[in-house]
Amino acid sequence: MVLFLIGYMGCGKSSLGRRLAQIAGIDFVDMDHEIEQEAGMSVSDIFASQGEAWFRAKERETIERFAGLEHDTIVATGGGVPCFGDNMESMNRIGITVYLKMSPARLTRRISPRGREKRPIIRGMNDEQLLAFISSALPKREPYYEKASLTVDCESLSDEQITSHILHYMEYAKQLKTK
């Protein structure tokens, strides 16, 4: 089974994905890291030198590679992955998608100054600017995110509670698959 974690930047796809994989004893893949390794450059360098269309094509290729996996894997997607082409439909066909839903205010609190520097689109923003940016962008992405197999409203949950909820869902999904 492949479990794709989706959601807006800062919602914890990578950190929760690593924790989930460790607890479940399965593989973890960070899609952006996978593409960076293949390209030999950072996502921001890819955007600057190859362009967004090239990057989105690589995301699509990476999704399709997961279709052939024969072992359980948790995949942290980039925040934009579900919003391009038929990526969301493909991820739902290949495995299970989990939307880590958070408010713009919580996302703003979770994205540290260091985290902002790593993301060119929000580099240099203060809290007020970041909150306005997320408040504007998130509603455009939510229609894609809401196509997920499972939505976890993370607003009032700890990372431990989120992890537990997803692990229970994975077990439930496995049971359904074997019936």
N, C-alpha and C positions, 0 to 999 in steps of 0.2 A: 504494500500500500504506500502511495505517495501522498503526503499531507502538505499542502501548500498554505503557508501563512501569508495572508494579504492584509493590507491596511496602509494608512498614511504614514509617511516618514515619522519616526519617533515613537511609534506605537509598541515597539518591542519585538518585531518579527525576528530579528537576528538573535537578540539576547534570550528571548523566550524559546526560540527554536533550538538554540544550543542546549538550554536547560532541559527541554522536552526530550531531545535526542539522548542526552546523557542519562536521564531517568529511565527512559524506555529501552536503552541499550541499542539504539539504531543509529543510522547515519544521519548527518546533518549537512546540508548544502546551502550556502549563501549565494544566491543567483548572481548578484553584482560581483562578488568576489570571484566566482567561477568565470564570468566574462572578463574581468580584469586579468586574471591569470592567463586566459587564452589569448587576449589581445596584447599582454605585456605592458599595460598602462592602466591608469586609474580611470574611473568612469568620467570624471571631469575632463581628463585628457582625451578620452575617446570622443566625447561630445565636441571638444575643440578641434580635433584633427579629422575625425571621421564623420561627425554629424549625428544628429539624433536618429535619423532613419536607419543608419548602419547599426547603431546601438539597439534599436527596437527589433531589427531583424535578428540580431544575436540573441536577444531575449527569447524570441519566438523559437529559434533553433534549440536553445537550451531547454525550453518547455518540452519540445518534442522528444528530446533525448530521455527525458524522464519516463516517457511512455514505455520504454523497453526495460525499465528496471525490474528486477525480480526480487529485490529485497526492500524492506521498509525504509523509507527515507522521509525526513522532514526538510522542506525547502522554504527558506525565507526569500520571498520575492522582493523585487524593488517596488516601491509604492505605486509606480505608474504601470506596472506590468498588466494588471487586469483591464486597463483602460484603452488598450490598443488592439485593433483587429479583433480576432475572435479568441484572444488569449484566455479570457475567463471561461469560455465554453470549452476550450481545449483542456484547461486545468481541471474543470469539473468532470470531463470525460476520462481523463487519465487517473485522477485520484479524488481526494477530498480537499475542499478549500475552506479555510477558517478565516473569517474577517475579525480582526482585533479592532473593535470599534471604540474610539475615544473622542471626547469633545476637543475642539480647538484649544480651549484653555489648558486641558490636561496635556495635550501634545506639546504645547508651548513650554509648559513646566518641565517636561521630560527631555526636551532637546537642549542640551548643555551648550555653553559658548564654544566648547571644543567641537561638539557635534555640528554646530552651525558652520564652523570653519571648514569642515570636511565636505559640506554640501554647497556647491557654488551658487545655487539658486537662492539660498538664504544667508550666505556669508555676510557678516557685518550687521545683520539685523539685531535690533534690541527687542526686548520682550513685546512691546507694544506693536512694533512693525511685524514681528513674526506672527503674533496673534491675528492681526488683520490679514496677513497673507494666507494663513491656514484657513481662517474663517471664510475667505473668498474662494479658495481652491478646493477645499474638502467637499462642499456640496456638489461640485461638478464630477467628482470621482465616486461619490457614494452610490449612485445608481449601478455602477459596475461592481463595487464591493458587495452590495446587497444581494448579488447573485450567488454568494457563497453558500456552500453546503451547511455551514454553521456560522452564526454571528455570535461573538462573545462580547457583550457590553462590559467593557473593562473599566468603566468610569469609577466604580466604587470597589473594585476587586484588587487585591494584592497580586503580585506576580505569582505567588504560590497558589492562590485560588484560581487564577487563570490557567496555570499549568495543570492543576488537578482536573479542572473542567474539561480541558482538551484531551487529557489522557483518558478520562472516562468515555468521552465521545469516540476516541480512536478504538477503544475496546468494544464499544457498542457497534461501531461500523464493521469491525472485523467479524463480530458474531453474525451480523446480517449477511456479510459476504459469504460466510461458510454455510449458510442455510440454503 
